[in-house]
Amino acid sequence: MKIKHLTLQTNYLAEQLYFYESILAFEVKNKTQNSFQVQVGWTCLEFQRSDLQIPAYHYCFLIPRNKLNEAFEWMYNRVEIMDTNEDEKFAFFEDWNAQSFYFLDPAGNIAECIVRHDLENDITTPFSTKHFLCVNEVGLPTDNIRAVYDQFYNAFGLDIWKGDWERFSTIGSQEGLFLLPNHHTKTTWFPTDIQTKPISISSVIEINNRVFSFYFSNGRLINILSS
């Protein structure tokens, strides 16, 4: 699965625009008073202005598997990297064969850069903005993991990648994952004390050359379309 388009709401549109355009040096497109988009590899990441109070999102960028340290140094010069355990800046997920580091965007969303060692995506050129390969993960807190899984499986044929029904699960593939924490049992986003509250997103995904779009709100999948 690939996340082709992801739309997030924000109360801090100007700050997010400055961060992505001026700090991270992404090329901004379709900029209006109420939204803007940046192309992150195969993902179009869009932020839309909202007057509602928006809970924190968790989203993650995939980077080439041989560029973890170089990407860390590149990001370290631009944003504060969070500790993952005491004074550690990197997290290693043995069961996922992945490593990552975390930072907050200007809206207080938990953002992450991850390398997945099972994916053959090495590069030989110095790391830069163009080497963000995609938005690789998006968190979708819910109060019923099994119900959301059933929706994704019935609508798109997406199956569990890793996880369980009670606390935390993942749906999709290593190229694109939806993270499903039960916000009653997994109450915070690692590595922070920020709560896993239900959020709203819209997204376009690609599965086996088929494209689907959907809206996710209040812990459930709605408005499913296919092309």
N, C-alpha and C positions, 0 to 999 in steps of 0.2 A: 504494500500500500504506500502511496505517496500523498502527502498533503500538498495540494496544488494551490489552494487559496485559504487563508485564515483571516477572519475579521474579528478583532477585539475592540471592545468599548473602552473609553478612557475619559477621565475627568481632567486629564493633563495633556491635551492634544499638542499645545505649543511646545511643552517640555519634551514630549516624545519626538516631535518633529526635529527639534534641535539635536537631540541625542542621536537619532539615526542618521540625520543628514550631516551634521557638523562634527560630532564626536566619532561615530563609527564610519562615516564617509560612505554611506550607501547612497545610491542614486534614487532620489525621490521622484515619484510619478503620480499623476492624477491628484495633485495637491489642490485642495479647496479649503474653505473656512471650516469645514466640518469633518474632513478626513484627509488621509494621505496613504500612499502605498509605497512599499520598498520591495524590490525583487531580491529574495534570499535564495539563490540557487534556483531550484525548480518550484519554490514556494513564493507566491505573492502574499506578503504580510501587510494587512491593512489595519489602520487604527481609525476608529470613528469617535467623534465627540459625543459625550453623553452628559445629560444633566442629572442623571440618577447616581446614587452612590454605587460604585463598582467594587466588588470584592477583588482580591488579588488573583491574577491568573498565574499559572505556571506554564511556561513554554521553553522549548529547548532547541538549540541549533546543532546540527550535525556538522562536524569538521573532519578533515582527512585524518585517518587513523595514525599517521606518522607525524602529525603536527600538533600534538597536545601541548608540549612545552613551548613551542614557538607561538601558538595561538594564545597561550596563557600570558606570555610576555607582551604580546601585542595588545591584549585586552587590559593587562595590568597597568599599562601606561595611559589608559583611557577611562577606567572605571574601577571602583573598589571591589576586589574579589572577596567573597565571604569565606570565613573559616568553615570547614566541614566537620572537623573533630579536633578540639583543642586548637593547636596552631597549624593544623593541616589545611591546605588550600584545595587539594584534590580529593575526590571520592573515587574509590575503586569498587565496582559492582561485580564480584566474582562470578555470580550466576549469570550475569548478562555479558561477561567478558568485555566490559566497558569501563571507561574512566571519564571523569568530568570535573568541571569547576562551575561555580555559581556567582551570580551578581544580581543586584536589583536594578531594574530600569527606573526612569524618573517617576513613574506612576506607582512604584512599589511592587511591581510584579516580580516574581521569582523567575529569573532567566538563567539559562544553563548552556554551556558548550560541552558537547559530548563526543568522544571517539568510540567507535564500535569496532573492536579488533577483528571481528568476523567479516566485516565488509572490506573488500579490496578497493580502496579509494585513495591510495597513496598519491602524493604529488611531489614534484622535485623543485618547484619554484618557491620563493619566500612567501610566507603566509600574508594574506591581505584580505580586505573585505570580500573580494570575489571568491574566496575559498570557503565561505559559509555555504554549505552544500544544500541546505533546506531547513525548514522548520521540521524537526524530527519527532518531537513529542508535544502533546498538549494535554493538560490536566482537565478532567471532566468529573469533578466531585459529584457524588450521588448518595442517596440513602439506601440504594438497592442495586448492588453490582450485578446480580444475576438478571434482574429485569433489563438493565441497560445492555448487558451482553446479548440477551435474547433479541433486543431491538436491532443491534448491529449485525448479528448473525442472520436474522431474517431479512433485513433490508439489503445487506451488502455481502453476505457470506463470510464476514470477518470472524475469526476465531480468537480464542484466548492465546496470547503469546506466553506470558508467565503470570503467576499470581494465584489468588484464591477468591472465594466468594464473600468472605467475611470482612476483610480489612482493605486489601489493595490488589488490583489486577491490572492487566494490560491487554489491549486488543490491537491487532494489526501485525506488522512485521518490523524488522530492524530498520527498514527505510522510512517507516512512519508508524507511530504508536499513539494511541489514546490511553492515557493513564486514568484509571478508575479507582480513586480512593473512596471508601465509605467515610463520609465526613463525621459520622458518629463514632467510629472506631479508630480511624487514622485522622486525627484532628488537626494536624499541622503539616505544612510542606517542609520536607527536608531541604536544607539544613537550618531552617528558621523556626520561629514560634508563630509564624503567620498561619492563620486558620484556613483550613480547606473548606471554604464556603461554596455553595452552588453558584455557578456563573452562567453567562450566556455567550455563545459564540455562533458564528455561521462559518461553514467550511465547504470547500470543494475537494474531493479526494479522487484519486485514480487507482483502480484495482483491475489488473489484467486488461489494460487498455480501455476499460469502461470508466466513465466519469459520473460521479454522483455529487449532489449537493444536499446539505441538510442544515437545520438549525437545531441547536441543543440549548435547552433552558430548563432551569429548576430541576436538574438531575435527570432529564429525559430527552430522548431524541424525537424531534418533530419536523414536520415540513420536509419530507424526503422527496427528492427529485432525481431522475436519471436521464442520461442522454444516450 
